[in-house]
Every structure is written in C-alpha cells, then in structure tokens.
C-alpha cells in the first residue's frame, strides 16, 4: 500500500497519530510502530491544505489531579475548584469560591504531582461537561479529581486560545457528549478524551482564527446588546401604549359617543332597584369617588377620604368617567368548587400556565393531567381572569373557554358597559400594576387584597371608544410582536 509523504505538525516522544491520504483517497491512521488503520468513516469533512487530523492526545496531555480528601478542605487558603467553579470561570472569568486547601498542602502537591500551568485548559468533566477555562499566569488553584480534567498544553506550536475554540466547537462537543453517556451523570474520562478526533491548522493560521473569533464575539455581543435594548424598548413602548389608552390619549374622541357617565348612572340605578327590592344589601363600606371643592378627585370609603392625585386622572376626556372597580365587576365574588366535583377532562388553569406581561396561556391542562386537590374557582368563557398573587408578574387572561382556576386567580364578570378586552388591558397597565403592588401584603407571596381590589380606580371610556382603543392596542401589539419574533 502506497502512502503520500506527510510532514507532521507536532512531534511527541510517544505513540502519535499520523493521518495521510493513500492512492485511493482514503484517510488512514498511521502509528510509530508502523501499523495503519483506515478511519475514513470517522472523517466528517475535508480540511484545507496544510491542516491535519489528529487525536487529542497528540495535542494535549489529558490528566487529572491528586485526590484531595474532604477532611483537607479549608475555609481559606488556595482555591479548590470543582466542575461548577470551572463552569463559572468559563462563562464569567470569575468565581466566588467557597472551598480551599492550605498553602502548605498546595505546595506539597506542586512539588510531588504538579499543578496547572499558564496556558493549560481546565475542562469540566462531570455534569455540565465540556466547559473550558484557560489558566492565567497569575492563577493559583487546585482542582478536584474526576470532576475536572486538566488538558496540559506543553506544545509550543499549539495556541491555547485556539485549543479552547477547538474544544468548544460543536464537532468536539458532540464527541464529548456521545462518549460520556452510559452513566447516571455525564462524565468525561481521560481515555475517552485522549481519543477525540481533532483538526489542527498551522500555528500562524491558529493565531488568525483566534483573532477572527474574538472579533466575531465582539460583534455578536454588540448585536445581542442591541437586541436586548430593542426588547426592552418594545416592553416600555407597550406599557406606554396602555398608559395612553387608559387616559384617553390613544384614539380620538367622538362627540357622538354615549358618555360613560350615562353608562354609570344606568348601572347605579339598576343597583338601587335591586337594593330597594331586597335582592342585595348595601355595602356600608363601599367606596365612592367624588370631586372636592378644589376640583380634584377623592375616594370616600366609609367615613375616610383619600386623595386620588397619584392616579393622575384629572385630565380625562369629558366623555370619560372614573369609578371604582367594584362598580363594574363582581371583584372577589367567586364560585368555589372542590376538586373532587370537577370532571377529569375539565380545564384546570394554574399561574404557571400563564406567561407574564402578555397574558398568553402557555398550555391547557386537564384535571386528569394535573395533580391538585385544592379548592378551585369556576370561570366561563369571556371572563377576565386576574392573578392577585405577585401582581408585578402581570398575569391577566381573557378566557376563551369554561374551566376552573387556582384560588389565586379571580374570575371577573364585567357589566355590559365594559368590554372584557378593554378591562384586561386596563388591569395590565402600569398604573394598575403600581397600585396593586403598593397595596399588596405578604412578604414571600404578596397579593392584592379584596378590599383594595374593589376600591381600585377604573377609567371608563364610552363603549364605542373602548372598541376603538382595543382595536388600536391589538394592532400596535401585533406589529411590536412581529419585531420581537424577528429578533428571536
């Protein structure tokens, strides 16, 4: 069998891999003892002229550390790194370490077994495998055996930064994953690592590759920064749109619209009729909004009055009206249902199913699929489902079907003078979220109380204007969502 001449890039005083191309254009592995082996099925792609295929053992010396017993761990001294610390170092170039060994122990290990040197590559070998950190000249640390591997770079022709790029490439990372399976936790062994198939360009090419990758990373970071800024801008813009909407500044007013004051008077008249006929009782602590002598709005609850200056609703259009939330919906009046009385195929909505800030239902889960025994609130299609727990998460849903929800979600039935779609957007506005957060109680699991929820201020436009507002918000949000999707 005839082989073409081949000049190796690296020379080692041990058995090393030498790949050539024979006359039938197949790749062979040739060893110093003269044996050869066809490895054409391992070669995934062609490489440029001057580049070479090799095994990792021909580039780097793969080794582990001398075992350090847990009894030798200290609270201060020389840092002692496990895989988790190497992962953090690879990502942030910094780690807050909580394990150490004594200086004396470190010097003993250095003398008898050696320590990582500048330019060596530390690789996480357990759990989150394949994370790479290049040892710096000033580094002083030791590492846990088996958990971390040291790829010693004693080869003057191999650039450590290129070696890191190589090890982090999808080509080598795939070999790491495929050869680490079969155990409870993914683990890179020394024998497996030594046999990884690698590609090596000439040294000057390595330097150019490192420079090109670093420039690319800078560009990628710039793009990501701009994307993050744009995402933030979109979020702020959505909040601003809602803020304009609930203040009557998003769409023009139509003088022909029936004023909201007429809608409210109709609601209040209907309520007085129900009280008169004994069907409901008057709430002695119900909240009422009125204008004071200074032409500012105030809220009276029982005998207590408070200013509504923080709500900033003094400049609402003349056709609008402000009122309390309890006047427009049945806030807090929920139908409780025991879990055993719910059908197995019924929809059970939990907070984790709702995407924050958008109100999108991420998944619909049935009772049969959800292991839950707590009492639920019954809701029906068309109701607004408001999460009173952690209101800053802004989870508000317009239900499209009947179902049951966690008791931390309040189904709200709005009167005919309020579009559920407009009510949902109002509850998602920054103004309402700020109020809910201010009134929330509880440290670990803050929630909006029923009393505070009922007396929350609601800016009510004419019904026709509500429709125009919802249509405009829907259109604006759709365009902004398209931009967000394009950035993903």
C-alpha positions as CSV (number, residue, x, y, z in Angstrom):
1,X,0.0,0.0,0.0
2,X,1.5,3.3,-1.0
3,X,1.2,6.5,1.1
4,X,1.9,10.1,0.1
5,X,4.6,11.9,2.1
6,X,3.3,13.8,5.0
7,X,5.1,16.3,7.3
8,X,3.6,16.2,10.9
9,X,3.0,19.5,12.6
10,X,3.7,18.1,16.1
11,X,6.3,15.7,17.4
12,X,6.0,13.8,20.7
13,X,8.2,11.2,22.4
14,X,5.3,8.7,22.4
15,X,3.0,6.9,20.0
16,X,1.2,9.6,18.0
17,X,-1.3,9.7,15.2
18,X,-0.3,10.4,11.7
19,X,-3.0,10.7,9.0
20,X,-2.2,10.5,5.3
21,X,-4.2,10.0,2.2
22,X,-3.4,6.9,0.2
23,X,-3.8,6.4,-3.5
24,X,-7.4,5.5,-3.3
25,X,-8.1,8.8,-1.5
26,X,-9.0,7.3,1.9
27,X,-7.8,8.6,5.3
28,X,-5.6,6.3,7.3
29,X,-4.2,6.5,10.8
30,X,-0.6,5.5,10.9
31,X,1.3,4.9,14.2
32,X,5.0,5.0,15.0
33,X,5.1,1.2,15.3
34,X,4.2,1.0,11.6
35,X,0.6,-0.1,12.0
36,X,-2.1,1.6,10.0
37,X,-5.9,1.7,10.2
38,X,-8.4,3.1,7.8
39,X,-10.6,5.7,9.6
40,X,-12.4,7.2,6.6
41,X,-15.8,6.6,8.4
42,X,-14.6,9.0,11.2
43,X,-13.7,11.9,9.0
44,X,-16.7,14.2,8.9
45,X,-15.4,16.8,6.4
46,X,-12.4,17.9,4.3
47,X,-9.9,20.4,5.7
48,X,-7.8,23.0,3.9
49,X,-4.4,22.1,2.7
50,X,-1.8,22.4,5.4
51,X,-4.3,21.4,8.1
52,X,-4.1,18.0,9.8
53,X,-6.3,15.5,11.5
54,X,-5.1,14.1,14.8
55,X,-6.2,12.7,18.1
56,X,-6.4,15.0,21.2
57,X,-3.6,13.1,22.9
58,X,-1.2,14.3,20.2
59,X,-2.0,17.9,21.0
60,X,-2.6,18.0,24.8
61,X,-1.7,15.8,27.7
62,X,-5.0,14.9,29.4
63,X,-4.7,14.3,33.1
64,X,-6.4,14.6,36.5
65,X,-5.3,15.7,39.9
66,X,-4.1,14.0,43.0
67,X,-7.1,13.2,45.2
68,X,-7.8,15.8,47.9
69,X,-9.8,14.4,50.8
70,X,-12.8,16.3,52.2
71,X,-11.0,16.5,55.5
72,X,-8.4,18.6,53.8
73,X,-10.8,21.2,52.7
74,X,-10.4,24.6,54.3
75,X,-12.4,27.9,54.6
76,X,-9.5,29.9,53.3
77,X,-6.2,29.4,51.5
78,X,-5.7,28.3,47.9
79,X,-8.9,27.9,45.9
80,X,-10.1,24.3,45.3
81,X,-12.2,24.1,42.2
82,X,-14.9,21.6,41.3
83,X,-16.7,21.3,38.0
84,X,-19.2,24.0,39.0
85,X,-16.4,26.5,39.5
86,X,-14.8,25.7,36.2
87,X,-18.2,26.3,34.5
88,X,-18.5,29.7,36.1
89,X,-14.9,30.6,35.2
90,X,-15.5,29.6,31.6
91,X,-18.6,31.9,31.4
92,X,-17.6,34.9,33.6
93,X,-13.8,34.6,34.0
94,X,-14.6,35.0,37.7
95,X,-15.9,32.8,40.5
96,X,-16.7,33.3,44.2
97,X,-15.1,30.2,45.7
98,X,-16.1,28.6,49.0
99,X,-13.6,25.7,49.1
100,X,-9.9,26.0,49.7
101,X,-6.9,23.9,50.7
102,X,-4.0,25.1,52.8
103,X,-0.9,26.8,51.3
104,X,1.3,24.0,52.6
105,X,-0.9,21.3,51.0
106,X,-0.8,23.2,47.7
107,X,3.0,23.5,47.7
108,X,3.3,19.8,48.5
109,X,1.0,18.9,45.6
110,X,3.0,21.2,43.3
111,X,6.3,19.6,44.3
112,X,5.1,16.0,44.1
113,X,2.5,15.9,41.4
114,X,2.4,19.3,39.6
115,X,-0.2,22.0,39.3
116,X,-2.0,23.6,36.4
117,X,0.3,25.9,34.4
118,X,-0.4,29.0,32.4
119,X,-1.9,28.1,29.1
120,X,-3.3,24.8,30.3
121,X,-7.0,24.2,29.7
122,X,-9.3,23.2,32.6
123,X,-12.3,21.3,31.4
124,X,-15.4,20.4,33.4
125,X,-15.7,16.6,33.3
126,X,-18.9,16.0,35.3
127,X,-22.5,17.3,34.9
128,X,-22.2,20.3,32.7
129,X,-19.4,18.8,30.7
130,X,-17.0,20.5,28.2
131,X,-16.8,24.0,29.7
132,X,-13.2,25.3,29.2
133,X,-11.1,27.7,31.1
134,X,-7.6,28.7,30.2
135,X,-5.2,29.0,33.1
136,X,-3.8,32.5,33.5
137,X,-0.2,33.3,34.6
138,X,-1.3,34.6,38.0
139,X,-3.7,31.8,38.8
140,X,-3.2,29.7,41.9
141,X,-5.6,26.9,42.5
142,X,-6.0,23.2,42.7
143,X,-8.9,21.0,41.4
144,X,-11.0,18.0,42.2
145,X,-10.0,14.7,40.6
146,X,-12.5,13.2,38.1
147,X,-14.7,16.3,38.4
148,X,-12.3,18.4,36.5
149,X,-9.7,17.5,33.8
150,X,-6.5,19.3,33.0
151,X,-5.6,19.4,29.3
152,X,-1.9,20.3,29.7
153,X,-0.5,22.4,26.8
154,X,3.2,21.8,26.7
155,X,3.3,22.2,22.9
156,X,4.8,25.4,21.7
157,X,3.2,25.0,18.4
158,X,-0.4,24.9,19.8
159,X,-2.1,28.2,20.7
160,X,-4.1,27.8,23.9
161,X,-6.9,30.1,22.8
162,X,-7.2,28.1,19.6
163,X,-7.3,24.9,21.6
164,X,-10.2,26.4,23.6
165,X,-12.0,27.2,20.4
166,X,-11.4,23.7,19.1
167,X,-12.7,22.1,22.4
168,X,-15.8,24.3,22.4
169,X,-16.6,23.6,18.7
170,X,-19.7,21.6,18.0
171,X,-17.5,18.9,16.4
172,X,-15.6,18.2,19.6
173,X,-18.5,18.9,21.9
174,X,-20.5,16.2,20.1
175,X,-17.8,13.7,20.7
176,X,-17.7,14.7,24.4
177,X,-21.5,14.1,24.8
178,X,-21.5,10.8,22.8
179,X,-18.6,9.4,24.8
180,X,-19.9,10.5,28.2
181,X,-23.2,8.6,28.1
182,X,-23.9,5.3,29.8
183,X,-23.6,6.7,33.4
184,X,-26.0,8.4,35.8
185,X,-24.2,11.7,35.4
186,X,-22.4,12.7,32.2
187,X,-18.7,12.2,32.7
188,X,-15.6,12.8,30.6
189,X,-13.0,10.1,31.1
190,X,-9.3,10.6,30.4
191,X,-9.2,7.6,28.0
192,X,-12.2,8.9,26.0
193,X,-10.8,12.5,25.9
194,X,-7.4,11.3,24.6
195,X,-9.1,9.7,21.6
196,X,-11.2,12.7,20.4
197,X,-10.6,13.4,16.7
198,X,-9.3,16.9,16.2
199,X,-8.2,19.2,13.4
200,X,-5.1,21.4,13.6
201,X,-4.1,24.2,11.3
202,X,-0.5,25.7,11.1
203,X,0.3,28.0,14.1
204,X,0.0,31.2,12.1
205,X,-3.4,30.1,11.0
206,X,-4.3,29.4,14.6
207,X,-3.5,33.0,15.5
208,X,-5.6,34.3,12.7
209,X,-8.5,32.1,13.7
210,X,-8.3,33.3,17.3
211,X,-8.3,36.9,16.2
212,X,-11.2,36.4,13.9
213,X,-13.3,34.6,16.5
214,X,-12.6,37.3,19.1
215,X,-13.7,40.0,16.6
216,X,-16.8,37.9,15.8
217,X,-17.6,37.6,19.5
218,X,-17.4,41.4,19.9
219,X,-19.8,41.8,17.0
220,X,-22.2,39.2,18.4
221,X,-22.1,40.8,21.8
222,X,-22.9,44.2,20.2
223,X,-25.8,42.6,18.3
224,X,-27.1,40.9,21.4
225,X,-26.8,44.2,23.4
226,X,-28.8,46.0,20.7
227,X,-31.4,43.2,20.6
228,X,-31.7,43.3,24.4
229,X,-32.1,47.1,24.2
230,X,-34.7,46.7,21.5
231,X,-36.6,44.1,23.5
232,X,-36.6,46.5,26.5
233,X,-37.8,49.3,24.3
234,X,-40.6,47.2,23.0
235,X,-41.7,46.4,26.5
236,X,-41.6,50.0,27.5
237,X,-43.5,51.0,24.4
238,X,-46.2,48.5,25.1
239,X,-46.5,49.9,28.7
240,X,-46.7,53.4,27.2
241,X,-49.4,52.4,24.8
242,X,-51.5,51.1,27.6
243,X,-50.9,54.2,29.7
244,X,-52.1,56.4,26.9
245,X,-55.1,54.2,26.3
246,X,-56.5,54.4,29.8
247,X,-56.0,58.2,29.9
248,X,-58.0,58.8,26.7
249,X,-54.9,59.8,24.6
250,X,-54.5,56.8,22.3
251,X,-57.5,57.3,20.0
252,X,-59.5,60.5,19.2
253,X,-62.9,61.0,20.9
254,X,-66.2,61.0,19.1
255,X,-68.7,63.6,20.4
256,X,-71.5,61.3,19.2
257,X,-70.5,58.5,21.6
258,X,-72.7,58.0,24.6
259,X,-70.8,59.4,27.6
260,X,-69.5,57.0,30.2
261,X,-71.4,59.0,32.9
262,X,-74.7,57.7,31.3
263,X,-73.5,54.1,31.5
264,X,-72.5,54.5,35.1
265,X,-75.9,56.2,36.0
266,X,-77.7,53.2,34.4
267,X,-75.6,50.8,36.4
268,X,-76.2,52.6,39.7
269,X,-79.9,52.9,39.0
270,X,-80.1,49.1,38.4
271,X,-78.3,48.5,41.7
272,X,-80.6,50.8,43.6
273,X,-83.6,48.8,42.3
274,X,-82.0,45.6,43.5
275,X,-81.4,47.1,46.9
276,X,-85.0,48.5,47.0
277,X,-86.5,45.1,46.4
278,X,-84.2,43.4,48.9
279,X,-82.3,41.3,46.4
280,X,-78.9,42.7,47.5
281,X,-77.7,44.7,50.6
282,X,-76.0,48.0,50.5
283,X,-72.3,47.8,51.5
284,X,-71.8,50.3,54.3
285,X,-68.1,50.4,53.5
286,X,-68.4,50.7,49.7
287,X,-66.1,53.2,48.1
288,X,-67.3,56.3,46.3
289,X,-65.4,58.7,44.1
290,X,-66.3,62.4,44.2
291,X,-64.8,65.8,43.2
292,X,-63.8,68.1,46.0
293,X,-64.0,71.9,46.2
294,X,-60.5,72.1,44.7
295,X,-61.8,70.2,41.6
296,X,-59.6,67.2,42.5
297,X,-60.8,63.6,42.8
298,X,-61.2,61.9,46.2
299,X,-62.2,58.5,47.3
300,X,-64.5,58.0,50.3
301,X,-64.7,54.6,52.0
302,X,-67.0,54.7,55.0
303,X,-66.0,57.9,56.7
304,X,-62.5,58.0,55.4
305,X,-61.4,60.2,52.5
306,X,-58.2,60.0,50.5
307,X,-56.8,61.9,47.5
308,X,-56.6,60.2,44.1
309,X,-53.8,62.5,43.0
310,X,-51.4,59.6,42.4
311,X,-53.8,58.2,39.8
312,X,-53.3,61.3,37.6
313,X,-56.8,61.1,36.0
314,X,-57.5,64.9,36.3
315,X,-57.2,65.4,32.5
316,X,-59.5,62.7,31.2
317,X,-61.7,63.5,28.2
318,X,-65.2,64.9,29.1
319,X,-66.9,61.7,27.8
320,X,-64.9,59.5,30.3
321,X,-65.6,58.8,33.9
322,X,-63.6,57.4,36.8
323,X,-65.2,54.9,39.2
324,X,-64.2,52.1,41.5
325,X,-63.6,48.6,40.1
326,X,-66.4,47.1,42.3
327,X,-69.0,49.2,40.4
328,X,-68.1,47.5,37.1
329,X,-67.5,43.9,38.1
330,X,-68.0,41.2,40.7
331,X,-64.5,41.5,42.1
332,X,-63.9,38.8,44.8
333,X,-67.3,37.1,44.3
334,X,-66.0,33.7,43.2
335,X,-67.7,30.3,42.9
336,X,-65.6,27.8,44.9
337,X,-65.6,24.2,43.7
338,X,-64.0,21.2,45.4
339,X,-61.6,19.3,43.2
340,X,-63.5,16.0,43.5
341,X,-66.5,17.7,41.9
342,X,-64.6,18.6,38.8
343,X,-64.7,16.4,35.7
344,X,-61.5,14.7,34.7
345,X,-61.4,16.4,31.3
346,X,-62.1,19.9,32.7
347,X,-59.5,22.7,32.1
348,X,-57.6,23.5,35.3
349,X,-55.7,26.8,35.0
350,X,-52.7,27.5,37.2
351,X,-50.5,30.5,37.5
352,X,-47.5,28.7,35.9
353,X,-49.6,28.2,32.7
354,X,-49.7,32.0,32.1
355,X,-47.0,34.0,30.5
356,X,-46.2,37.1,32.5
357,X,-46.8,40.5,30.9
358,X,-48.6,39.0,27.9
359,X,-51.4,37.0,29.5
360,X,-50.8,34.2,27.0
361,X,-51.9,30.8,28.1
362,X,-48.9,28.7,27.5
363,X,-50.6,25.3,28.0
364,X,-54.1,24.0,28.8
365,X,-54.0,21.2,31.4
366,X,-56.9,19.0,32.4
367,X,-57.7,17.7,35.9
368,X,-56.6,14.3,34.9
369,X,-53.2,15.7,33.9
370,X,-52.8,17.9,37.0
371,X,-52.3,16.5,40.4
372,X,-54.2,19.1,42.5
373,X,-56.5,18.8,45.5
374,X,-57.1,22.4,46.4
375,X,-60.4,24.3,46.0
376,X,-60.8,26.0,42.6
377,X,-62.6,29.0,41.3
378,X,-65.1,28.3,38.5
379,X,-64.9,30.5,35.4
380,X,-66.6,30.7,32.0
381,X,-65.6,31.9,28.5
382,X,-65.4,35.7,28.2
383,X,-64.4,36.4,31.8
384,X,-61.3,38.3,32.7
385,X,-59.0,36.1,34.9
386,X,-56.9,38.3,37.2
387,X,-53.9,36.9,39.2
388,X,-54.0,38.6,42.6
389,X,-50.7,36.8,43.6
390,X,-47.5,38.6,42.9
391,X,-49.3,41.3,40.8
392,X,-45.9,42.5,39.5
393,X,-45.9,39.4,37.2
394,X,-48.8,40.9,35.4
395,X,-50.8,37.8,34.6
396,X,-54.2,38.7,33.2
397,X,-56.1,36.4,30.8
398,X,-59.3,36.7,28.8
399,X,-60.8,33.3,28.9
400,X,-61.8,31.6,25.7
401,X,-63.4,28.6,27.3
402,X,-65.0,27.4,30.6
403,X,-62.9,25.9,33.3
404,X,-61.5,26.1,36.8
405,X,-58.5,28.0,38.2
406,X,-56.4,28.3,41.3
407,X,-57.9,30.4,44.1
408,X,-55.1,32.9,43.5
409,X,-56.8,33.8,40.2
410,X,-60.0,35.9,40.4
411,X,-62.6,35.4,37.6
412,X,-64.1,38.8,36.9
413,X,-67.5,39.3,35.3
414,X,-67.8,42.8,33.9
415,X,-71.0,44.6,33.3
416,X,-72.3,45.3,29.8
417,X,-70.8,48.8,29.8
418,X,-67.3,47.4,29.8
419,X,-65.6,45.3,27.1
420,X,-63.7,42.4,28.7
421,X,-60.9,43.1,26.3
422,X,-60.6,46.8,27.5
423,X,-60.8,45.6,31.1
424,X,-58.0,43.2,30.6
425,X,-55.7,45.8,29.1
426,X,-56.6,48.2,31.9
427,X,-55.6,45.6,34.6
428,X,-52.3,45.1,32.6
429,X,-51.5,48.8,32.6
430,X,-48.6,50.2,34.6
431,X,-51.0,52.4,36.5
432,X,-53.0,49.5,37.9
433,X,-49.9,47.3,38.5
434,X,-48.3,50.1,40.5
435,X,-51.5,50.4,42.6
436,X,-51.7,46.6,43.1
437,X,-48.0,46.4,44.1
438,X,-48.4,49.3,46.6
439,X,-51.4,47.6,48.2
440,X,-50.1,44.1,48.2
441,X,-49.5,42.4,51.6
442,X,-47.3,39.4,52.4
443,X,-43.5,39.2,52.0
444,X,-42.9,35.8,50.4
445,X,-46.1,35.7,48.4
446,X,-47.5,39.2,48.1
447,X,-51.1,39.5,46.9
448,X,-53.7,42.2,46.3
449,X,-56.4,42.1,49.0
450,X,-60.1,42.0,48.1
451,X,-60.9,45.4,49.7
452,X,-58.1,47.2,47.9
453,X,-59.0,45.5,44.7
454,X,-62.6,46.6,44.9
455,X,-61.8,50.2,45.5
456,X,-59.2,50.4,42.8
457,X,-59.8,53.2,40.3
458,X,-61.0,52.5,36.8
459,X,-61.1,55.0,34.0
460,X,-64.2,54.2,31.9
461,X,-64.5,55.5,28.3
462,X,-67.7,55.3,26.2
463,X,-68.4,51.8,25.0
464,X,-67.7,52.7,21.3
465,X,-64.4,54.3,22.3
466,X,-63.4,51.1,24.2
467,X,-63.8,49.2,20.9
468,X,-61.5,51.7,19.1
469,X,-59.0,51.5,21.9
470,X,-58.9,47.7,21.9
471,X,-58.5,47.6,18.1
472,X,-55.6,50.1,18.2
473,X,-53.8,48.3,21.0
474,X,-54.3,44.9,19.3
475,X,-52.8,46.4,16.0
476,X,-49.8,48.1,17.8
477,X,-49.0,45.0,19.9
478,X,-49.2,42.8,16.8
479,X,-46.6,44.9,15.0
480,X,-44.4,45.0,18.0
481,X,-44.7,41.2,18.5
482,X,-43.6,40.7,14.9
483,X,-40.4,42.7,15.6
484,X,-39.8,40.7,18.7
485,X,-40.2,37.4,16.8
486,X,-37.8,38.6,14.1
487,X,-35.2,39.3,16.8
488,X,-35.6,35.8,18.3
